Amino acid sequence: MWWFRQSFQKKFNNIKGGWRTSHVQQVLGEPKEVEDTIVPLGSGWGSQPALTFKIKPGEPVKQWMFEDDGQYYYLWFAKVGRTNDDLWRVTLTKQTSHKL
């Protein structure tokens, strides 16, 4: 029954700040691109109000990109916690019509 299939955009819009990477993968599948990086020193990127978890310059951040029907869907993860149990949590989501 194809009408029960939820669109990728609808699934993406349900992603909330604080979700673990494993939970995101269960909902969206594997990302098309993954980038592990560090917030540049002197950057204010990690302190913008839209972030669920603030990230200081010099701290790590993961960026996942998904593509569906000409749209690009980005998720950024902050490293949260001190255990080995999936430390990464969604801190920001963004949908665009062009690749960042």
BALOBA-1460 file (C-alpha; in Angstrom, 3 decimals):
// residues 100
<rec num="1" residu="m" x="0.000" y="0.000" z="0.000"/>
<rec num="2" residu="w" x="2.104" y="2.847" z="-1.349"/>
<rec num="3" residu="w" x="-0.015" y="5.626" z="0.173"/>
<rec num="4" residu="f" x="1.288" y="4.694" z="3.641"/>
<rec num="5" residu="r" x="4.858" y="5.449" z="2.563"/>
<rec num="6" residu="q" x="5.896" y="8.626" z="4.315"/>
<rec num="7" residu="s" x="7.877" y="11.119" z="2.199"/>
<rec num="8" residu="f" x="11.532" y="11.697" z="2.989"/>
<rec num="9" residu="q" x="10.787" y="15.355" z="3.713"/>
<rec num="10" residu="k" x="8.129" y="14.426" z="6.250"/>
<rec num="11" residu="k" x="10.516" y="11.950" z="7.932"/>
<rec num="12" residu="f" x="13.253" y="14.605" z="7.984"/>
<rec num="13" residu="n" x="10.907" y="17.179" z="9.493"/>
<rec num="14" residu="n" x="10.204" y="14.764" z="12.356"/>
<rec num="15" residu="i" x="13.894" y="14.652" z="13.376"/>
<rec num="16" residu="k" x="14.360" y="16.483" z="16.675"/>
<rec num="17" residu="g" x="17.349" y="18.003" z="18.410"/>
<rec num="18" residu="g" x="18.939" y="15.485" z="20.752"/>
<rec num="19" residu="w" x="18.315" y="12.400" z="18.593"/>
<rec num="20" residu="r" x="21.176" y="9.900" z="18.443"/>
<rec num="21" residu="t" x="22.858" y="9.026" z="15.154"/>
<rec num="22" residu="s" x="21.475" y="5.491" z="15.397"/>
<rec num="23" residu="h" x="17.906" y="6.810" z="15.720"/>
<rec num="24" residu="v" x="18.370" y="9.091" z="12.691"/>
<rec num="25" residu="q" x="19.681" y="6.126" z="10.655"/>
<rec num="26" residu="q" x="16.632" y="4.063" z="11.592"/>
<rec num="27" residu="v" x="14.339" y="6.801" z="10.283"/>
<rec num="28" residu="l" x="16.283" y="8.162" z="7.285"/>
<rec num="29" residu="g" x="18.744" y="5.406" z="6.393"/>
<rec num="30" residu="e" x="22.388" y="6.004" z="5.512"/>
<rec num="31" residu="p" x="23.458" y="9.549" z="4.623"/>
<rec num="32" residu="k" x="24.787" y="10.273" z="1.144"/>
<rec num="33" residu="e" x="27.736" y="12.221" z="2.569"/>
<rec num="34" residu="v" x="29.337" y="12.342" z="6.013"/>
<rec num="35" residu="e" x="31.855" y="14.931" z="7.139"/>
<rec num="36" residu="d" x="33.680" y="14.936" z="10.458"/>
<rec num="37" residu="t" x="35.135" y="18.336" z="11.202"/>
<rec num="38" residu="i" x="35.942" y="20.800" z="13.944"/>
<rec num="39" residu="v" x="34.316" y="24.180" z="14.539"/>
<rec num="40" residu="p" x="37.022" y="26.650" z="13.474"/>
<rec num="41" residu="l" x="38.724" y="28.686" z="16.174"/>
<rec num="42" residu="g" x="37.236" y="32.152" z="16.345"/>
<rec num="43" residu="s" x="33.995" y="30.952" z="14.733"/>
<rec num="44" residu="g" x="30.581" y="31.769" z="16.149"/>
<rec num="45" residu="w" x="28.933" y="28.928" z="14.198"/>
<rec num="46" residu="g" x="28.604" y="26.677" z="17.241"/>
<rec num="47" residu="s" x="26.848" y="29.264" z="19.374"/>
<rec num="48" residu="q" x="23.961" y="30.228" z="17.071"/>
<rec num="49" residu="p" x="20.547" y="30.223" z="18.797"/>
<rec num="50" residu="a" x="19.065" y="27.492" z="16.559"/>
<rec num="51" residu="l" x="21.451" y="24.845" z="17.932"/>
<rec num="52" residu="t" x="20.095" y="22.359" z="20.448"/>
<rec num="53" residu="f" x="23.624" y="21.877" z="21.851"/>
<rec num="54" residu="k" x="26.176" y="24.683" z="21.670"/>
<rec num="55" residu="i" x="29.556" y="23.738" z="20.196"/>
<rec num="56" residu="k" x="32.651" y="25.728" z="21.122"/>
<rec num="57" residu="p" x="35.382" y="26.580" z="18.610"/>
<rec num="58" residu="g" x="37.814" y="23.667" z="18.432"/>
<rec num="59" residu="e" x="35.149" y="21.066" z="19.278"/>
<rec num="60" residu="p" x="34.174" y="18.280" z="16.862"/>
<rec num="61" residu="v" x="30.993" y="18.275" z="14.790"/>
<rec num="62" residu="k" x="29.510" y="15.728" z="12.356"/>
<rec num="63" residu="q" x="27.636" y="16.777" z="9.238"/>
<rec num="64" residu="w" x="25.353" y="14.341" z="7.425"/>
<rec num="65" residu="m" x="23.797" y="15.119" z="4.066"/>
<rec num="66" residu="f" x="20.871" y="13.340" z="2.458"/>
<rec num="67" residu="e" x="19.501" y="14.024" z="-1.021"/>
<rec num="68" residu="d" x="15.959" y="13.332" z="-2.170"/>
<rec num="69" residu="d" x="13.956" y="14.619" z="-5.116"/>
<rec num="70" residu="g" x="16.292" y="17.550" z="-5.851"/>
<rec num="71" residu="q" x="16.436" y="18.675" z="-2.217"/>
<rec num="72" residu="y" x="19.377" y="18.496" z="0.190"/>
<rec num="73" residu="y" x="18.837" y="17.669" z="3.833"/>
<rec num="74" residu="y" x="21.558" y="18.413" z="6.377"/>
<rec num="75" residu="l" x="21.984" y="17.299" z="9.961"/>
<rec num="76" residu="w" x="24.712" y="18.439" z="12.299"/>
<rec num="77" residu="f" x="25.618" y="16.454" z="15.394"/>
<rec num="78" residu="a" x="27.329" y="17.668" z="18.555"/>
<rec num="79" residu="k" x="29.412" y="15.368" z="20.725"/>
<rec num="80" residu="v" x="27.469" y="15.052" z="23.969"/>
<rec num="81" residu="g" x="28.181" y="12.873" z="26.994"/>
<rec num="82" residu="r" x="31.141" y="10.875" z="28.203"/>
<rec num="83" residu="t" x="30.216" y="7.239" z="27.633"/>
<rec num="84" residu="n" x="30.905" y="5.062" z="24.619"/>
<rec num="85" residu="d" x="27.159" y="4.856" z="23.931"/>
<rec num="86" residu="d" x="26.568" y="6.926" z="20.759"/>
<rec num="87" residu="l" x="27.908" y="10.262" z="21.980"/>
<rec num="88" residu="w" x="26.595" y="12.224" z="18.992"/>
<rec num="89" residu="r" x="23.260" y="14.090" z="19.121"/>
<rec num="90" residu="v" x="21.410" y="16.151" z="16.523"/>
<rec num="91" residu="t" x="22.013" y="19.826" z="17.172"/>
<rec num="92" residu="l" x="20.772" y="21.417" z="13.914"/>
<rec num="93" residu="t" x="18.779" y="20.443" z="10.801"/>
<rec num="94" residu="k" x="18.417" y="22.287" z="7.495"/>
<rec num="95" residu="q" x="16.757" y="21.613" z="4.138"/>
<rec num="96" residu="t" x="17.960" y="23.459" z="1.021"/>
<rec num="97" residu="s" x="17.456" y="23.354" z="-2.731"/>
<rec num="98" residu="h" x="21.223" y="23.501" z="-3.270"/>
<rec num="99" residu="k" x="24.238" y="21.719" z="-1.882"/>
<rec num="100" residu="l" x="26.079" y="23.510" z="0.914"/>
